[in-house]
Amino acid sequence: MRLVTAIHCVAVDLGASSGRVIVGSWSRDQLALNEVHRFPNQFHSLGDNDYWDVPSLWSEVRSGLLKARHGFSRLASVGVDTWGVDYALVDIAGRLVFPVHAYRDPRTKAGLRRLAARGLGAVYEETGVANVFYNTSLQLEETLRTFPAIKRLADRCLFLPDYFNFRLSGRMVNELSIASTSQLLDVSGTGWSAAALRRFGVPRRWLSPPVKAGTLLGPVLDPLGMRNIQVVAAPGHDTACAYDAMVASPDGSDIYVSAGTWSLVGYESEVPLLGRKALKAGISNERTGYGRYRPLINVVGLWLLEGLLTDFAVRPRRRSDWNALITAAEGRAAPQALLDVDDPAFANPDSMREAIDAHLRNRGCRPPSDLAAYLRLICDSLGRGHAAAVDVLERLSGRTFKRILIVGGGAKNRLLCQATANASNRPVVALTIEGAAVGNLAAQLIALGAVGDLASFRENYGRQVPQRVYRPCHGG
Ligand code: LFR
């Protein structure tokens, strides 16, 4: 259908470091984006634990929706995506019965050690998801062990996008892509894994059979004053949305990097990538909102830079400030040694600068002298981390990846894109778009019947999306 009058949809895209509300207007097979609201996000530490400020997030979602309604007289729908794995435990009325922990909370480390002692292979065979300390599986296990009464108090486990969908529509559902980040979904179907639920002690009644992206959840609830807006279950996982925005070659020869707080390096497939080698390489077989597989590797990502900016007490705001910092970093000498981006010391340190300095000193290297030199070190190290992930995915899948497509904040960082091209010896195509929001909007447009399917969305969107190609260059 070639719409002439525009259809306006709202994407609520919540990231671990920032959130945004974007109106997408689709007409004549073109998507125009309008960011109406953006806000910082972070978790808060209290004692030994880390928590999300859910009421504030909800208040930002509402502010964004009000701004969207103010700017656009007819909004057709809204969809929500967030980072993976985190969840809210609620009673039957949707009231929070437990604080919402942030995934970097170290509370699950003992659980991961216990799991490792029993052998990590079984849970990987069941779920296809790599064993990392922040998986929902281990988080729920820790809560149930520490507070057994929670079993009675909670009626439902809603992943964060599910929870915001519930606040908007009153419907409690678990969406497939976000469910697939939990390490509780059966890798061979689209339902929950009975073995994994048993293993982690998670009550079956807390979860409902996952719905696919595009499910209509009903109109926005009355108190929000937007009754004519449909709530659509977008792919709830931001990475699934970002992958949907990849205007990839249909022959499957592209590999993706969604470069934000994390760098998620992966591809789409009809089949999961399993086995001992995949387990060892830390490959997670997450799902698209439509049921396909996204075998991917989590690389630490621009979280390294986030932490450093906090340590240096600077935060470039405008594009020009970022450009100045990147130009300074480009002028720095190549680092003596690169960071091993798999070092768990970078997961949630008190000071990222100290963690990086200690990591370098342990290897007999001097730490960088200023922020620009740290940025150079981070980009070169992430470039090598991306390349290593691409190589292992290529080797284990038996595919050939000719190009790397990058979306997210990292796509705007030319130093990172060039370092990735150089280290991987492949062209890097940077799509300087809000990838997650675009994939979220695509799901809404498909659900509303304005676009046939994801393939036709990508084909149309590919003609308009700004792309910059970085070619490998080893000239120093
Ligand atoms: C990226 C992301 C990753 C997930 C991590 C933790 O925002 O969603 O895909 O592994 O956050 O949830």
Boltz pocket constraint, residues with backbone or C-beta under 6 A from the ligand:
constraints:
  - pocket:
      binder: B
      contacts: [[A, 15], [A, 16], [A, 82], [A, 83], [A, 84], [A, 85], [A, 86], [A, 103], [A, 237], [A, 238], [A, 239], [A, 260], [A, 261], [A, 262], [A, 264], [A, 298]]
      max_distance: 6.0
